Amino acid sequence: MGVIYLHLFLNLNNIQKAFCKLSQFTTGSNVFFICSVVSFRKVKIIGNVLGLNTKGFLFQSWRRSSKTLWLFLGTERFWFTHTGIISPQTRFNMVSCLEHPAGGYKKIFESCEELAEPIPAHVSGKIPAWLTGSLLRMGPGLFEIGDEPFYHLFDGQALIHKFDLKDGHVTYYRRFIRTDAYVRAMTEKRIVITEFGTAAYPDPCKNIFSRFFTYFQGIEVTDNCLVNIYPIGEDFYACTETNYITKVDPDTLETIKKVDLCNYLSVNGVTAHPHTEPDGTVYNIGNCFGKNMSLAYNIVKIPPPQEDKSDPIEKSKVLVQFPSSERYKPSYIHSFGMTENYFVFVETPVKINLLKFLTSWSIRGTNYMDCFESNDKMGTWFHLATKNPGEYMDHKFRTSAFNLFHHINCYEDQGFVVVDLCTWKGHDFVYNYLYLANVRQNWEEVKKAALRAPQPEVRRYVLPLDIHREEQGKNLVSLPYTTATAVMCSDGTVWLEPEVLFSGPRQGEYSAPSLFGNCHKYSRVIIIIFYSFIFNYYCIDIQYSKKKNRLKVFPLRGCVCVSAFEFPQINYKKYCGKNYTFAYGLGLNHFIPDRICKLNVKSKETWIWQEPDAYPSEPLFVQSPDAKDEDDGVLLSIVVKPGVTQRPAFLLILNATDLTEIARAEVDVMIPVTLHGLYKP
């Protein structure tokens, strides 16, 4: 049985071509249609012209509250949600079609040396005259100490990169941050401080008694600040997710000092994704001990630059506190949301077992990853708090389980808070799939591992601010431009269902309504999707289990990939916390970064930049000085092309409007993977 996808812009001639392609896989006597905006009458006309027996068809019912696909089989009608099999709204042009059998991506996970001085870059194209400043990026640069390897992507020692742009010329420079973890490791020629996924062990040169008592000296938290860099006052700090941040000189890249935030704030650690207001005020979030020694989450505020030139960190304070759903198991937090008047905190089912952290670590020498566990019964909770004054709002929003690392943006609209997120479905911790042994495998093995991981999806949730218990069972969301829902439950909680802004095809398993069991004879179908005028096809084998009432979706011929839109960026200075249109991100192909993406969150239209055997980094948006539109500006990304003998890495400058290339600045050194960073004018 075959299915043809009919798009608004497919004319009869193109449909005939599509049918010829379809005939390679199935006979024309049993064809189904998926129609997005094509009427039943038009389907029958097309079917008659093509000589097809249109026994059944699918079409999308446009309703304000939800989008539903209806399946007609003869005279019987069955339904399932748009995530059941396939949604005509899914945009496949963001899905990577490139394969990487040569394994060039392995090079971005290899150690490199720092540079003694900046090196010039070879510029092709014309760099805008107004683009004068520095791109600063953080990431791992040393993946082993002597014979001792680091095991996780987030273990490598912190390396800061800088591309300087001035008068059309570009230079590149990099140095290792002189953290305690790095200095002691280089001095003792071994891993001394436990990292995210790598445990440090006592010095083997010590005698057995000295090594034994070393285990009981307490937890030594890492200061390996490889994740991000951000300004506080007039200074710049590299950071990880512990209580330590490291002050660096953005011009010379010299390490200045380590700062322990526990000396100023009640936090055990803070995220690497703070929010900054136009006046320089910095907000961040971290877990802490609240009332009665139970865990909580504190929003902290660091004031803007001081007139007396004093350190703003010394005047930082806790603004508001969120409660924890479990007393001794805080959720892992990588980022949080902020609108003009509210903070948004998403509490996920990925937990840190604090008792295990405090006990087994000291005795057995475990690492951070060993202390994570997933609560498969919790789901996900959304929390709100006001900014001024800082007060927790006791609304209980909940939804199904997902992993969350990056917020795209949040904003207020007509009594609602709209929250856009890069999610990973399920409670299984995504970081379990980011060990270096996994991402360094051959391409086919990388793909197999990624197919077992949670599915990435860009989602929009809408949180109502005015809630009344008497509205049980009613969708509280009245915004006309979204299909996201919020329904009051009998227990007083509000159940949230998202609008999917982007979701690439992949292997997965989905719930099916019980009615679907009546059509089990159609349980195996081959779907060929023809999108617009592009006759590349995606083959999906869908199997229905009547016993388990589940749909299983499997890729055929290796043509379906796990496609993620991650490391999101927006026009932050003008649209953070405001209604916006465009998001930019890094496209992950089975966890391997191989494209730069732009997403219109209103229309779901997408653009990509991609080259064979090229591995870009998170794109940073820089607004042009005379900008009129939201996307007037450029994107900056570091790209690595390991297959190129000369100048294997470059700074890429793209037009943010359509992702066309403006210029590139190539350097004659390899650059390892980078995580986050900023542009300093």
Number of C-alpha atoms within 10 A of each C-alpha: 16 19 22 20 21 24 19 11 11 16 13 12 9 17 19 15 13 23 22 12 16 22 14 9 14 17 13 19 14 14 21 26 22 25 23 19 15 15 12 14 9 11 19 15 12 17 17 12 11 14 11 17 14 19 15 18 20 20 23 20 14 12 9 12 14 14 18 18 24 18 20 16 16 10 7 10 13 16 17 18 17 18 16 19 18 15 19 18 16 19 17 18 15 24 23 22 14 15 17 17 11 11 18 18 27 18 18 21 20 19 18 16 14 15 14 9 12 15 16 17 21 15 18 11 12 13 20 17 10 14 18 18 15 21 22 23 27 27 25 27 28 22 22 19 18 12 9 13 16 24 20 22 21 25 27 28 26 30 27 28 26 23 24 22 21 16 12 15 15 24 21 24 20 24 20 24 25 22 22 15 22 24 14 15 18 14 9 12 15 21 25 23 22 23 26 20 22 23 21 16 17 18 14 10 8 11 9 11 8 13 15 13 11 16 16 14 10 12 15 12 14 21 27 31 31 28 24 26 27 23 17 20 20 12 14 16 22 28 25 24 23 21 21 23 26 22 22 21 12 19 11 13 19 15 18 14 12 17 16 14 19 13 11 14 21 18 22 17 21 27 21 24 25 21 19 21 14 9 10 16 18 22 22 21 29 25 24 21 17 17 9 7 10 16 22 23 25 25 23 22 23 22 21 21 18 12 6 6 9 11 17 19 20 13 14 19 17 18 20 20 20 22 19 19 17 13 15 18 23 26 25 22 26 18 22 26 25 27 21 15 15 23 24 21 21 24 28 27 29 28 21 20 18 15 12 16 18 13 15 14 21 18 15 12 18 22 20 17 18 18 18 21 18 19 16 13 10 18 17 22 21 19 19 23 23 18 17 11 11 16 16 17 13 11 18 15 21 20 19 19 24 24 27 25 20 20 25 27 25 27 22 21 12 9 13 17 23 24 23 23 26 25 23 22 18 22 23 21 23 20 15 13 20 19 16 20 12 19 24 20 15 16 20 13 13 21 21 12 17 24 18 13 22 20 23 26 21 23 21 25 23 27 26 23 15 9 13 10 13 11 13 16 14 12 17 23 19 18 16 8 9 20 20 23 24 24 19 22 15 12 9 15 18 27 19 24 18 20 18 22 23 26 23 21 24 19 20 16 16 14 16 22 14 14 13 21 19 11 14 13 8 14 16 14 17 18 25 22 24 25 22 14 13 11 14 12 16 20 19 25 16 21 18 24 16 16 7 11 16 19 21 20 19 19 18 13 9 13 17 20 23 24 27 29 28 26 21 22 21 23 20 20 13 12 17 21 23 17 14 19 16 23 21 28 24 26 30 24 23 21 20 22 22 27 27 27 26 27 22 16 19 12 12 16 16 19 17 20 18 17 13 12 20 20 27 29 26 28 29 26 26 22 21 15 10 9 10 10 10 16 22 17 21 25 23 22 24 26 28 30 23 21 15 12 9 13 17 18 25 26 24 21 25 22 17 26 16 14 18 14 16 17 18 24 25 24 22 17 18 21 25 23 27 26 15 21 22 20 18 14 12
